[in-house]
Amino acid sequence: MNLETLIGAGFATSIFLTVLAVGMAVKREDLRYVLGQPGRLARALLAINVLVPVATVVVCKTFSLHPAVIVALVTLSVAPVSALFAHAMLPLVVPGRMSGANGLFFASTLLAVIVTPLAVEGVQLFASGDSEAVHVSPLAVAQVVFGSVLLPLFAGFAIARRSPGAKAWAPVMQKLGSILLVACAIPVLIGAWPHLLPLVREGTLTAIALITLVALAAGHLLGGPNEDDRTVLAFACVSRHPGVAMAIAALTGEPLAPLGVLLAVLVSEVAVTPYKIWRKRVRTAAAAAGRNPPAAGAH
């Protein structure tokens, strides 16, 4: 087994452990919080699976980007919500509002096996005639989503329901998955760095940042009147599963597309920083005042 195969297996194991841990941590009330409000769920799916992919294609058509970056941005825009999304929401929302983050992750992942292939098909139709458009079988996408996120998510949920005591292992598995992810990412970043620079053309960083800001705005505006719900949906729109995006990108035949995903994730992490700081300040101010975050329009 060579190093590349070993790193690939490490990434896959990391993703499996992280999603398994999330599935074990999800509660029935988390599902009721989201599934019991179909209007909120519909707005979330509209923002995540329609507005963000459409905005991504429009931006890609506007800027002169490397083909690998185009494929990367499009595949990221249709990938399911990241398994680390709910954990990232902990410092940004009231603990009692975490049901929204957990429930949205579970519901979006559950629907991703259908919605993500449809989104890929929709993007291909929208970008028809573009020689640099993403061309990949929706069935292949469905298989990637099912094996990468849906299967471990259901396994974790089933384990927790059958053996409630197993939930105590969820934080351990999530931490182990994160450590494994970092351990695999470091050699990939070192080896990929010389190949990332040629992907950056004039306007590349601007295009990635613009897509990130549009995605945040779509989630924030459609998140509803509660500030925590707005924060959750905004980050759900930009927190896409990089492992699934890389797997989908690899199906397109563009050899540098997985590296394009890595570049997009790195730039996006920087681009979300101002919004993250703002939402932390809103949360801190609300906690200091001894109340929940104000409804939209209250400040």
C-alpha positions as CSV (number, residue, x, y, z in Angstrom):
1,M,0.0,0.0,0.0
2,N,1.6,3.3,-1.1
3,L,1.3,6.6,0.7
4,E,-1.4,8.0,-1.6
5,T,-3.6,5.0,-0.9
6,L,-3.0,5.2,2.8
7,I,-3.9,8.9,2.9
8,G,-7.1,8.2,0.9
9,A,-8.0,5.5,3.4
10,G,-7.3,7.9,6.2
11,F,-9.6,10.6,4.8
12,A,-12.4,8.0,4.2
13,T,-12.0,6.7,7.8
14,S,-12.0,10.3,9.2
15,I,-15.2,11.1,7.3
16,F,-16.9,7.9,8.4
17,L,-16.0,8.4,12.1
18,T,-17.1,12.1,12.1
19,V,-20.5,11.4,10.4
20,L,-21.0,8.3,12.6
21,A,-20.4,10.5,15.7
22,V,-22.9,13.1,14.5
23,G,-25.5,10.4,13.8
24,M,-25.1,9.1,17.4
25,A,-25.5,12.6,18.8
26,V,-28.7,13.6,16.9
27,K,-31.8,13.5,19.1
28,R,-35.4,12.9,18.1
29,E,-36.3,16.4,19.1
30,D,-33.6,17.7,16.7
31,L,-35.5,16.0,13.9
32,R,-38.8,17.2,15.1
33,Y,-37.4,20.8,15.2
34,V,-36.7,20.7,11.5
35,L,-39.1,18.2,10.0
36,G,-42.0,19.7,12.1
37,Q,-41.5,23.0,10.3
38,P,-41.7,22.2,6.6
39,G,-41.6,25.9,5.6
40,R,-38.3,26.4,7.3
41,L,-36.9,23.2,5.8
42,A,-38.1,24.3,2.3
43,R,-36.3,27.6,2.7
44,A,-33.2,25.9,3.8
45,L,-33.2,23.5,0.9
46,L,-33.9,26.4,-1.5
47,A,-30.8,28.3,-0.2
48,I,-28.5,25.2,0.0
49,N,-29.5,23.3,-3.1
50,V,-30.8,25.9,-5.5
51,L,-29.6,29.4,-4.9
52,V,-26.0,28.5,-4.0
53,P,-25.4,26.3,-7.1
54,V,-27.0,28.8,-9.4
55,A,-25.0,31.6,-8.0
56,T,-21.8,29.5,-8.3
57,V,-22.4,28.8,-12.0
58,V,-23.2,32.5,-12.7
59,V,-19.9,33.5,-11.0
60,C,-17.9,30.8,-12.9
61,K,-19.3,32.1,-16.2
62,T,-18.4,35.7,-15.2
63,F,-14.8,35.1,-14.3
64,S,-12.0,33.5,-16.4
65,L,-11.2,30.6,-14.0
66,H,-9.0,27.5,-14.4
67,P,-11.2,24.5,-15.5
68,A,-10.2,22.7,-12.3
69,V,-11.4,25.6,-10.2
70,I,-14.7,25.7,-12.0
71,V,-15.3,22.0,-11.5
72,A,-14.3,22.4,-7.8
73,L,-16.6,25.3,-7.1
74,V,-19.6,23.6,-8.8
75,T,-19.0,20.3,-7.0
76,L,-18.7,22.1,-3.7
77,S,-21.9,24.0,-4.3
78,V,-23.9,20.7,-4.7
79,A,-22.1,18.7,-2.0
80,P,-24.0,17.8,1.2
81,V,-23.5,19.9,4.4
82,S,-20.2,19.1,6.1
83,A,-20.2,16.7,9.0
84,L,-18.2,19.3,11.1
85,F,-21.0,21.9,10.5
86,A,-23.0,21.2,13.7
87,H,-19.8,21.2,15.9
88,A,-18.8,24.6,14.3
89,M,-22.1,26.1,15.4
90,L,-21.4,25.5,19.1
91,P,-19.8,28.9,19.9
92,L,-22.2,30.8,17.6
93,V,-25.7,29.9,18.8
94,V,-27.5,29.4,22.1
95,P,-27.1,25.8,23.3
96,G,-30.8,25.4,23.2
97,R,-30.8,26.3,19.5
98,M,-28.4,23.5,18.5
99,S,-31.4,21.4,17.6
100,G,-31.7,23.5,14.5
101,A,-28.1,22.8,13.5
102,N,-28.3,19.1,14.2
103,G,-31.7,18.6,12.7
104,L,-30.8,20.6,9.5
105,F,-27.6,18.5,9.1
106,F,-29.5,15.2,9.5
107,A,-32.4,16.3,7.2
108,S,-30.1,17.7,4.5
109,T,-27.9,14.6,4.6
110,L,-31.0,12.3,4.4
111,L,-32.2,14.2,1.3
112,A,-28.8,14.6,-0.2
113,V,-28.8,11.2,-1.8
114,I,-31.7,12.5,-4.0
115,V,-31.2,16.3,-4.0
116,T,-27.4,16.3,-4.7
117,P,-27.7,14.2,-7.9
118,L,-30.6,16.4,-9.0
119,A,-28.6,19.5,-8.3
120,V,-25.7,18.1,-10.4
121,E,-28.2,17.4,-13.3
122,G,-29.7,20.9,-12.9
123,V,-26.2,22.5,-13.0
124,Q,-25.3,20.5,-16.1
125,L,-28.5,21.7,-17.9
126,F,-27.9,25.3,-16.7
127,A,-24.4,25.2,-18.0
128,S,-25.1,23.3,-21.2
129,G,-22.9,24.4,-24.1
130,D,-20.1,25.4,-21.7
131,S,-17.1,23.2,-22.6
132,E,-15.8,23.6,-19.0
133,A,-19.1,22.5,-17.3
134,V,-19.3,19.6,-14.9
135,H,-20.2,16.4,-16.7
136,V,-20.8,13.5,-14.3
137,S,-23.5,10.8,-13.8
138,P,-26.1,11.7,-11.2
139,L,-26.2,8.0,-10.3
140,A,-22.5,8.0,-9.5
141,V,-23.0,11.1,-7.4
142,A,-25.8,9.3,-5.5
143,Q,-23.5,6.4,-4.8
144,V,-20.8,8.7,-3.4
145,V,-23.3,10.5,-1.1
146,F,-24.8,7.3,0.1
147,G,-21.5,5.6,0.9
148,S,-19.8,8.7,2.4
149,V,-22.4,10.3,4.5
150,L,-25.8,8.6,4.5
151,L,-24.7,5.2,5.5
152,P,-22.5,6.2,8.5
153,L,-25.2,8.8,9.6
154,F,-27.9,6.1,9.7
155,A,-25.5,3.7,11.4
156,G,-24.7,6.2,14.1
157,F,-28.4,7.0,14.6
158,A,-29.3,3.3,14.9
159,I,-26.5,2.5,17.3
160,A,-27.5,5.3,19.6
161,R,-31.2,4.2,19.6
162,R,-30.3,0.6,20.2
163,S,-27.5,1.2,22.8
164,P,-28.0,4.7,24.4
165,G,-24.8,4.2,26.4
166,A,-22.8,4.2,23.1
167,K,-23.5,8.0,22.8
168,A,-20.7,8.5,25.3
169,W,-18.3,7.4,22.6
170,A,-19.5,10.0,20.1
171,P,-17.1,12.9,21.2
172,V,-14.2,10.4,21.2
173,M,-14.9,9.3,17.7
174,Q,-15.4,12.9,16.5
175,K,-12.1,13.9,18.0
176,L,-10.4,10.9,16.5
177,G,-11.9,11.7,13.2
178,S,-10.6,15.3,13.4
179,I,-7.1,14.2,14.4
180,L,-7.0,11.7,11.5
181,L,-8.3,14.4,9.1
182,V,-5.5,16.8,10.2
183,A,-2.9,14.0,10.0
184,C,-3.9,13.3,6.4
185,A,-4.4,16.9,5.3
186,I,-0.9,18.0,6.3
187,P,1.0,15.8,3.8
188,V,-1.6,16.6,1.1
189,L,-1.2,20.3,1.6
190,I,2.6,20.0,1.5
191,G,2.6,17.9,-1.6
192,A,-0.2,19.9,-3.3
193,W,1.1,23.4,-2.7
194,P,3.2,23.7,-5.8
195,H,0.2,22.5,-7.9
196,L,-2.2,24.9,-6.2
197,L,-0.5,28.0,-7.4
198,P,-1.0,27.4,-11.2
199,L,-4.8,27.1,-10.5
200,V,-4.8,30.8,-9.3
201,R,-5.6,33.1,-12.1
202,E,-6.6,36.8,-12.0
203,G,-9.9,36.9,-10.3
204,T,-9.8,33.4,-8.8
205,L,-9.6,34.4,-5.2
206,T,-12.3,37.1,-5.8
207,A,-14.6,34.6,-7.4
208,I,-14.3,32.1,-4.5
209,A,-14.8,34.9,-1.9
210,L,-17.8,36.2,-3.9
211,I,-19.5,32.8,-4.0
212,T,-18.9,32.4,-0.2
213,L,-20.4,35.8,0.5
214,V,-23.5,35.2,-1.7
215,A,-24.0,31.8,0.0
216,L,-23.8,33.4,3.5
217,A,-26.3,36.1,2.4
218,A,-28.7,33.5,1.0
219,G,-28.7,31.5,4.2
220,H,-28.9,34.6,6.4
221,L,-31.8,36.1,4.5
222,L,-33.8,32.9,4.3
223,G,-33.1,31.7,7.8
224,G,-36.2,33.3,9.3
225,P,-36.7,35.9,12.0
226,N,-34.5,34.2,14.7
227,E,-30.9,35.2,14.6
228,D,-29.6,31.8,15.6
229,D,-31.5,30.2,12.7
230,R,-30.1,32.7,10.4
231,T,-26.5,31.9,11.5
232,V,-27.1,28.2,11.2
233,L,-28.5,28.4,7.7
234,A,-25.8,30.8,6.5
235,F,-23.1,28.5,7.6
236,A,-24.9,25.4,6.2
237,C,-24.8,27.1,2.8
238,V,-21.0,27.5,2.9
239,S,-20.0,24.4,5.1
240,R,-20.0,21.8,2.3
241,H,-18.5,18.3,2.7
242,P,-15.0,18.6,1.1
243,G,-14.5,14.8,1.0
244,V,-17.7,14.3,-1.1
245,A,-16.9,17.3,-3.3
246,M,-13.4,15.8,-4.0
247,A,-15.0,12.4,-4.8
248,I,-17.5,14.0,-7.2
249,A,-14.8,16.2,-8.7
250,A,-12.7,13.1,-9.4
251,L,-15.5,11.7,-11.4
252,T,-15.4,14.6,-13.9
253,G,-12.1,13.6,-15.5
254,E,-10.4,17.0,-14.6
255,P,-7.2,15.8,-12.9
256,L,-6.6,18.9,-10.8
257,A,-10.2,19.4,-9.7
258,P,-9.7,17.8,-6.2
259,L,-6.9,20.3,-5.6
260,G,-9.3,23.0,-6.7
261,V,-11.7,21.9,-4.0
262,L,-8.9,22.2,-1.5
263,L,-8.1,25.7,-2.7
264,A,-11.7,26.7,-2.6
265,V,-12.1,25.4,1.0
266,L,-9.0,27.3,2.2
267,V,-10.1,30.6,0.6
268,S,-13.7,30.2,1.8
269,E,-12.5,29.7,5.4
270,V,-10.8,33.1,5.2
271,A,-13.8,34.7,3.5
272,V,-16.3,33.7,6.2
273,T,-14.2,35.2,9.0
274,P,-15.9,38.6,9.1
275,Y,-19.3,37.0,9.2
276,K,-18.2,34.6,12.0
277,I,-16.9,37.5,14.1
278,W,-20.1,39.4,13.6
279,R,-22.3,36.5,14.6
280,K,-20.1,35.9,17.7
281,R,-20.6,39.5,18.7
282,V,-24.4,39.2,18.3
283,R,-24.4,36.0,20.4
284,T,-22.2,37.6,23.1
285,A,-24.3,40.7,23.3
286,A,-27.5,38.7,23.6
287,A,-26.0,36.5,26.3
288,A,-24.8,39.6,28.2
289,A,-28.3,41.0,28.0
290,G,-29.7,37.7,29.3
291,R,-31.9,37.1,26.3
292,N,-32.0,35.2,23.1
293,P,-30.5,36.9,20.0
294,P,-32.9,39.6,18.7
295,A,-35.2,38.9,15.8
296,A,-34.3,40.2,12.4
297,G,-34.7,43.9,12.0
298,A,-34.4,44.5,15.7
299,H,-30.9,46.0,15.4
